[in-house]
């Protein structure tokens, strides 16, 4: 990974999922990065840094927000200052909770752009089934995706399965902070949340049409499109947000090689999108 970049080379900073409490950057969890390496000619390397996972009672109370964000920022700075990639040649990618983290890292780089010693924002942001509302506000929507797709999606009943991760990740901030903190829940429905995406780079948002997080991803999509506009973001005046949703696909379907033809079709769409940038 330490070799200097070649002219025109893009690199993916890949942040794994796991609800901020499990999984890792081990190659067994790297189906999405492997797919990008296979389909995107300009991407020769993927950097998948580890970040500290959160935990809470009955285990040790460790590494709540913003610990993972600090670790992801360290990885980004390594690519720029250590390896020598231009920020414009970096694609930040994340799956599920990793999508939440990829978004938060990009937000930090956008909000503090120009700070001495801080690299510029990335050239592109790729969000795969991002966990966009840690506040639970979408879980209670009557007839919503959180209940409609319980039996078909791998996450099952998120009203129960995500309780521990939410408490572990928010830690001393409490779930109340998740309702109004734009770094934690950009798709929260709480009326006091203030969030916008002005200044964000080209963004490709992906969701499965039958995943339990679909409603919150739709909210995130609408907010991104409102500020960035729809488009590939390569022509002057063109929108910078693109959305892809295969019908009946599950949460982070790119991680499952059997989920064809959706996996290959999506990777080809991502490859085309990345290749459009100079």
N, C-alpha and C positions, 0 to 999 in steps of 0.2 A: 504493500500500500504506500510505502514511503517514496517511491519513484516519482520524479517530477512529471507533471502532466504533459501529454503530447498536444500539439496544436489541434484545436477543435474537440478535444476530449471532454466529455461530461462525466461527472461522478454523482452517484446517488448516496446520500446520507440516509440510511434505512433505520427506522426506529420500530422495534418489535412491539407487538401487542401483549395482552395478558392481564388486562384490567389493573395495571400498575402493581400487581402483587405476585405475578409468576411469569413463566417463560423467560427466554433469554435470547441473546444474539447467536446462539449455537446454530450451525448449519442445518440442523434438523428442522428448524423453524423458519427457514429462509426461502420458502417457495416463491414468494413475490420477488425478492431480489434476484433469484436465479432466473425467473422468467424475464425480468428486465434485461439481464445480461444476454440472454438468448435472443431477444427480439429487437433491442435497441443498439444499432451499430455504433453510435457515438459513445455509448456507455461501456467502458472496458473494466471498470472497477466499481464495487459497492463497498462502502464503509458502514459497518453495522456496530456501533459502539454499545457497550453495556451501560445501563444506567441503574442506579440503586432503586430497589423495589421497596414499596411501602408495606408496613405491617402495623397491627394494633392488637389490643387485648383479644384473646387470652395470650397472645405472643408478645414479643418485645414491641414497644411503640417506637417505630423507626421510620425515617425517610419520608415524611409527608411532603406535600407541595411546599416549596418549589424545588425539592432536591433533584428530581428527575430532569427538570428544566436546566438546572445548573450543569448536570452531567452532559446533557445534549448540547448545550452551548460550548462546553469544552471540546466535544467532538467536532463541532463546526469550526471552531477556531484552529483545531489541529489541521483540518483540511486546507484552510486558508493560509495560516502562518507556518505550519509545519511542512505540508506537502507542496503547497504553492498553487492550489487551484484558485482561480478567480471566482468570487462569489457568484457571478453571472453564469458560471459553468456548473454550479451545484444545484441538484434537485433534492430537496428534502422530502422524504417519503415516510409515511407511517401507516400502520394497520391498527384499527380499533383504538385501544388506548395509546398506541404509538402514533395514530393519527391525531389524537388530542395533543400529544406531546409535540409532534411536527408542527401543528398549527401554533401552539404556544411559543415554540422557538422562533417561528417566523414572525409572530406578533412582536416578540421582544426585539428582534433585529430591526423591524420596521419602526417601532415606537422610539427606539433609541438610536436610530440611524444618525450618523455624524458624531457620535460619542467617541472621543479619542481612544484608540486601541480596540474599538469594536468593529468587526468586519461589516461590510454592507450586507443587505438582505440577499437571499439566494435568487437565482434566476427563475426558479419554478418551485411550486409546491404541489405534491401529489398525496391526496388523502384517500385511503382505502377503508371504507366502512368506519369512519371515525366515531369514537365515543364523544359526542359533542355536547351532551347535557348530563353532567354528573349530579345535577340537582334533583333529578327524578321528575321534573315537571311534566315530561312527556309520558311517563309511565302510567299516569292516571287518566289519560284521555280515553273516554268511552269509545269502544270500538276501534281503538288505535292499534298500530303495529305491534306494540308491546304485548297485547293480548291476542291479536289475530294470528300471529305467527309463532306462538309458543310451541306448538307441536311440530313445526316444520324446520325451525331454525336451531342451529347448534347451541345458541345461548340459552334457550329455554325461557323460563320465567325470570326475567331480569329484575322484577320487583323484589325477588328474593335473592337471586344469585349475585347481584351487584351491591347488596347492602354492606357486606364486609369490605369490599374494595373501596366503596365510597367513603366509609369512615376511616379506613387506613390512609387513603390518599389525602383527604382534607385535614385529618389530624386535628391539631389545636385550633385550626381556623373554623372547624365545624361545617356542617352541611349548609348552614345559612350563608356562608361565604361562597359556596358553590352556586348559589342561586343568582348572585350578582357580580361575581368576579369574571371578567371576560376572558381571562387566561384559563380558567377552569371549565366554564360552561358557556361557550359562545352561542349555543342554541337554547339556553334557558328561556323559559316563557315568563319569568318573573318580570313584573312591570318596571322594577328599578334597575334592571340590567342595562348598561350603556355599552354598546359594542358597535364597531364599524370595521370595514376592511379596506379603507382608503390607504393607498400606498402598498398594498400587497402585490406580490409578483403574480405571474401567470399561475393559475390554479386549476388543477384537474381533480374533481371530486367524484368518487365512485361509491355506489351502494348496490346491494343486492335487492331486487324487487320484492323479496319475501323474507327480509330480515327484521328482527324485532326492533332494531334501532332506526328503522326507516323514517318514522315521523320526525325524529330529531335531526336526521340528516337532511330531510326536506327543508326544515326550518333553517339549518345552516346554509344550504344551497341558496335559498331565497335571499338570505341576508348578504351572502357573498355576491350574488348576481346583481343585487340592488346597487352595490358600491362599485363593482368591477365591470359589470356588463357581460353579456354572453359573447364568447368568441375565443380564438386561439391566442390572442394577444401578441401578434407578430407584425401587424400592419398599423400604421398611424391611425389613431382613433378607434381601433377595434377593441371590443371587450376582451377581458382577460380571464373569464371563468368558463370552464367547460364541465359538463355533467354527463355521467354515463351510468345507466341503471338497467341491467338485463332483467327481464321478468323472471320471477320464480327463483332467482339466485339467493343464496344464503349469505350470512355474515362472513366477510373476508373470504369470499369464494375463491379468490386468487391463490389461497393457500392450499387448495385441494385439487391435485392434478386430474382427478376424475370428473371435475365439474366442467365438462366440455359440452358445447363449443364455447361457453361463456369465457373461460380462462384465456384461450387463444385469441378470441375476438377482442377481448379487452386489452390484452398485451399489445396487439397490433395497433389498437387505437392510441394507446399510450406512446408506443414507438413513433407513430406518425406525429403526435403532438410534440414530443420532445425534439424530433428532427426538424420541426418547423422553425425552431429558434436558431439564430445565427451562431 
